[in-house]
Amino acid sequence: MATYSRLPGSVALITLHNPPVNALSAAVRQGIVDAVQRALKDPKVTSVVICGQNGKFCGGADIREFAGPMLGPPLVPMIHAIEAVDKPVAAAIEGVALGGGLELALACHYRIAHSKAVLGLPEVTLGLLPGAGGSQRLPRLIGLTAALDLITTGRHVSAAEALKLGVLDQVTDSNAVDLAVEFVRSVAGQPLDSRRLSTLPCPCPPDVDSLLDKVMSKVRQRSRGALAPVACVRALRAAASLPYAQGMEKERELMATLFNSGQARALQYAFFSQRVVGKWSLPSGARWDNSTARIISKAAVIGLGTMGRGIVVALALTGISVVAVETQEKQLAEASRVVPAMLQREAGRRRLATPPGVISFSSNLQDVSEVELVIEAVFEDMSLKLQVFKHLSSVCRPGTLLCSNTSGLDIDQLAAVTQSPGLVVGMHFFAPAHVMKLLEVVYGPRSSPEAVATAMQLGKRMGKVGVAVGNCPGFVGNRMLKPYLEQANFLLEEGATPRQVDEALEEFGFPMGVFRMSDLSGLDVGWRIRKEAGLTGPGVESTRTRQGRRYSPLPDQMCEAGRLGQKTGKGWYQYDGPGGRVARSDPWVHIFLETYRAEHGLVARSITLEEILERCLYALINEGFNILQDAVAAGPEDIDAIYVFGYGWPRHRGGPMFHADQVGLGRILQRLNQHSHPDVPHLKPSTLLRRLVAAGSPPVQKWREFINKERVHSQL
Ligand SMILES: CC/C=C/CC(=O)SCCNC(=O)CCNC(=O)[C@H](O)C(C)(C)COP(=O)(O)OP(=O)(O)OC[C@H]1O[C@@H](n2cnc3c(N)ncnc32)[C@H](O)[C@@H]1OP(=O)(O)O
């Protein structure tokens, strides 16, 4: 709702009440409409201030209402009515003015904000555009170029930047509501025509068409099939070229298309998934709201390879003092040179004046004795990690949390060699660790709620999306990746080319197909793991069935030929040289594949884009169902957040489990059955998938409840 009060000196104060962010729910909109009417009718009122309760102006439209029928007064006429008021209206912005919240502020005649406020039109991130006049008013206020940037990226801006751009009239370090009240009193009675943004022309650069074309091609390239950024540019083209009323008509038309698109539903689901994963729970009953996190101020990182360096930077950026340990002198010298530069660069990118944390470098493991938390990031080798954990357990003071950045090794085994297994968790970062948003927090059967809560809290401080996952080989992300990679290799055996497979996946929306990705991360990573698993290496017979399952030796043979990817200048593609980035098809690979097929009596067939997507994605999704069934992930949102934030799954497709829901569980089951083969267990439909289909394919939002019920009745 919204409350109305009359302050001394003829100012009406309208306050939005809808915790936690004063979203514009039906009740709030109704409250605003009523309060504005009251202010208009009251002859003693000469000016109006709109603010939000509890230091938050407004977080925009109530996203939860999007799923149901539209109730209450619509936003657009409400906003028009505010602009039309013949008494000065000011928005007093504290906390946030986002989406519909900023659109409400743009309808006001003046905008006054607290210096800590954050403003933006993030609708594009929800698959929408600023559909309450924002796409037409903002460019009229700050010019087309700046509006294109804010609206197509959805980025939040600080009050200082908003003031510079001209969004705000004044910024204060003290009370924004008091200042706004004082301000509107001082302008009461002054003409308002020039303050009504809808009446102003849109300031455009002379080469407006070329600017719009350039931005359009940039968003198309960046957004890989996402509809909203393209619609945003179209709405801004209308603002630049049409009178306001016609521009609004275009905005309405574009919004209607977006609103009903599957992409908007997917992006809104992704918004809530990100929040759901923060409310973690463990099978033991420990949860985010009944477990206490420790506040870490001093940490250590062991191992300064690529991952370790990124983790040091991520920690230091949060203001934590870091002891960075590397026992190999050459690597230590290089890290001591490179890490401070990385830190400086990242601090600059985040607009921090100085990096807040202090880093000390050491070659001596003894130097970690005083820290509160250690993250081990040594080479992915179990015996080495066990040695490090044993050593840490004796060096660190009692109560120190010991974390491993392993990408899939057994956390419980590491915990077992320490004196306090409850204080051991996995903190699986993604490269580059100071940039990538995902953090898998891996709990073993003995990990304490405090250890999980601390790792999750630390992730949040580092700006990560932390997802608590159970302990199993590969955890969630890499466990699901395995069948996906496997299918991609099988497709090559059967007649596809690396480019064909990659193009299908890139067209789906991945930033990189599986083979380009593999070239980037290095083919030797998987090779080493397969050797450790006894799947390849000296003495292993070169057959296409290993350990009782279909196996493709193709990637092993690539490694044996020295083709390790970008770092060697050759992998599934060829590059300009070692470290080259531009992937070109390589005739060598085509001959290699033909020879391989001939040797194994395989006849290449033509493979459709549909088959590529089905086999790669449905194999991955099927493993997602197994993971839910095994309670390694608490719900589909956890898996989807992992894939969106760590594995390049297109956000406008919600995540693999959301995608399964959109495609239809019955269809996924039917296609898995079709592609299934006795020696490819990954394609054998999971029991959970079968049970969901048998239960009538409930929507993804109901799966968590379904799984819990099935578990109670021992059906899973
Ligand atoms: C014609 C229709 C036009 C529509 C245009 C729009 O306005 S679309 C909506 C545009 N607004 C946004 O995109 C803002 C979304 N919210 C945020 O970015 C952040 O929540 C925040 C406002 C910056 C606050 O961040 P913070 O980290 O402090 O808190 P949380 O993100 O955890 O959020 C707290 C709870 O509030 C819920 N919530 C936030 N915004 C909205 C919203 N607009 N509608 C409904 N609910 C919202 C959020 O889900 C959290 O609740 P949980 O129960 O914990 O999930």
The ligand as an SDF file (V2000), in Angstrom:
LIG
                    3D

 55 57  0  0  0  0  0  0  0  0999 V2000
    4.7370   -2.6330  -17.0580 C   0  0  0  0  0  0  0  0  0  0  0  0
    5.5630   -3.5320  -16.2240 C   0  0  0  0  0  0  0  0  0  0  0  0
    6.9110   -2.9880  -16.0530 C   0  0  0  0  0  0  0  0  0  0  0  0
    7.7890   -3.5860  -15.3020 C   0  0  0  0  0  0  0  0  0  0  0  0
    9.0800   -3.0390  -15.1000 C   0  0  0  0  0  0  0  0  0  0  0  0
    9.7400   -3.5400  -13.8370 C   0  0  0  0  0  0  0  0  0  0  0  0
    9.7840   -2.8140  -12.9020 O   0  0  0  0  0  0  0  0  0  0  0  0
   10.3900   -5.0650  -13.8000 S   0  0  0  0  0  0  0  0  0  0  0  0
   11.2160   -5.1140  -12.2330 C   0  0  0  0  0  0  0  0  0  0  0  0
   12.4550   -4.3030  -12.2580 C   0  0  0  0  0  0  0  0  0  0  0  0
   13.1520   -4.3920  -10.9910 N   0  0  0  0  0  0  0  0  0  0  0  0
   14.1930   -5.1690  -10.8260 C   0  0  0  0  0  0  0  0  0  0  0  0
   14.6400   -5.8470  -11.7010 O   0  0  0  0  0  0  0  0  0  0  0  0
   14.7940   -5.1760   -9.4350 C   0  0  0  0  0  0  0  0  0  0  0  0
   14.9270   -6.5730   -8.9510 C   0  0  0  0  0  0  0  0  0  0  0  0
   15.5000   -6.6220   -7.6180 N   0  0  0  0  0  0  0  0  0  0  0  0
   16.8100   -6.4970   -7.4010 C   0  0  0  0  0  0  0  0  0  0  0  0
   17.6260   -6.2720   -8.2660 O   0  0  0  0  0  0  0  0  0  0  0  0
   17.2600   -6.6900   -5.9910 C   0  0  0  0  0  0  0  0  0  0  0  0
   16.3080   -7.4680   -5.3400 O   0  0  0  0  0  0  0  0  0  0  0  0
   17.4420   -5.3650   -5.2110 C   0  0  0  0  0  0  0  0  0  0  0  0
   16.2070   -4.4940   -5.2870 C   0  0  0  0  0  0  0  0  0  0  0  0
   18.6540   -4.6080   -5.7740 C   0  0  0  0  0  0  0  0  0  0  0  0
   17.7090   -5.6900   -3.7200 C   0  0  0  0  0  0  0  0  0  0  0  0
   18.8050   -6.5800   -3.6310 O   0  0  0  0  0  0  0  0  0  0  0  0
   19.1660   -7.2880   -2.2580 P   0  0  0  0  0  0  0  0  0  0  0  0
   20.3890   -8.1040   -2.5230 O   0  0  0  0  0  0  0  0  0  0  0  0
   19.1890   -6.3060   -1.1780 O   0  0  0  0  0  0  0  0  0  0  0  0
   17.9570   -8.2580   -1.9250 O   0  0  0  0  0  0  0  0  0  0  0  0
   17.3810   -9.4910   -2.7370 P   0  0  0  0  0  0  0  0  0  0  0  0
   17.7440   -9.4100   -4.1570 O   0  0  0  0  0  0  0  0  0  0  0  0
   17.7250  -10.7230   -2.0160 O   0  0  0  0  0  0  0  0  0  0  0  0
   15.8250   -9.2200   -2.6430 O   0  0  0  0  0  0  0  0  0  0  0  0
   15.1540   -9.2310   -1.3910 C   0  0  0  0  0  0  0  0  0  0  0  0
   13.7910   -9.8420   -1.6000 C   0  0  0  0  0  0  0  0  0  0  0  0
   13.0210   -8.9720   -2.4200 O   0  0  0  0  0  0  0  0  0  0  0  0
   12.4940   -9.6790   -3.5250 C   0  0  0  0  0  0  0  0  0  0  0  0
   12.4070   -8.7360   -4.6490 N   0  0  0  0  0  0  0  0  0  0  0  0
   13.3290   -7.8840   -5.0510 C   0  0  0  0  0  0  0  0  0  0  0  0
   12.8830   -7.1510   -6.0590 N   0  0  0  0  0  0  0  0  0  0  0  0
   11.6290   -7.5420   -6.3000 C   0  0  0  0  0  0  0  0  0  0  0  0
   10.6220   -7.1470   -7.2240 C   0  0  0  0  0  0  0  0  0  0  0  0
   10.8330   -6.1800   -8.0940 N   0  0  0  0  0  0  0  0  0  0  0  0
    9.4580   -7.7970   -7.1910 N   0  0  0  0  0  0  0  0  0  0  0  0
    9.2160   -8.7690   -6.2960 C   0  0  0  0  0  0  0  0  0  0  0  0
   10.1300   -9.1950   -5.3760 N   0  0  0  0  0  0  0  0  0  0  0  0
   11.3130   -8.5740   -5.4000 C   0  0  0  0  0  0  0  0  0  0  0  0
   13.5010  -10.7840   -3.7680 C   0  0  0  0  0  0  0  0  0  0  0  0
   12.9540  -11.8470   -4.4780 O   0  0  0  0  0  0  0  0  0  0  0  0
   13.8460  -11.1570   -2.3340 C   0  0  0  0  0  0  0  0  0  0  0  0
   12.7900  -11.9150   -1.8140 O   0  0  0  0  0  0  0  0  0  0  0  0
   12.9890  -13.4460   -1.4910 P   0  0  0  0  0  0  0  0  0  0  0  0
   11.7200  -13.8820   -0.8560 O   0  0  0  0  0  0  0  0  0  0  0  0
   14.1720  -13.4900   -0.5860 O   0  0  0  0  0  0  0  0  0  0  0  0
   13.2360  -14.1020   -2.8140 O   0  0  0  0  0  0  0  0  0  0  0  0
  1  2  1  0
  2  3  1  0
  3  4  2  0
  4  5  1  0
  5  6  1  0
  6  7  2  0
  6  8  1  0
  8  9  1  0
  9 10  1  0
 10 11  1  0
 11 12  1  0
 12 13  2  0
 12 14  1  0
 14 15  1  0
 15 16  1  0
 16 17  1  0
 17 18  2  0
 17 19  1  0
 19 20  1  0
 19 21  1  0
 21 22  1  0
 21 23  1  0
 21 24  1  0
 24 25  1  0
 25 26  1  0
 26 27  2  0
 26 28  1  0
 26 29  1  0
 29 30  1  0
 30 31  2  0
 30 32  1  0
 30 33  1  0
 33 34  1  0
 34 35  1  0
 35 36  1  0
 35 50  1  0
 36 37  1  0
 37 38  1  0
 37 48  1  0
 38 39  1  0
 38 47  1  0
 39 40  2  0
 40 41  1  0
 41 42  1  0
 41 47  2  0
 42 43  1  0
 42 44  2  0
 44 45  1  0
 45 46  2  0
 46 47  1  0
 48 49  1  0
 48 50  1  0
 50 51  1  0
 51 52  1  0
 52 53  2  0
 52 54  1  0
 52 55  1  0
M  END
$$$$
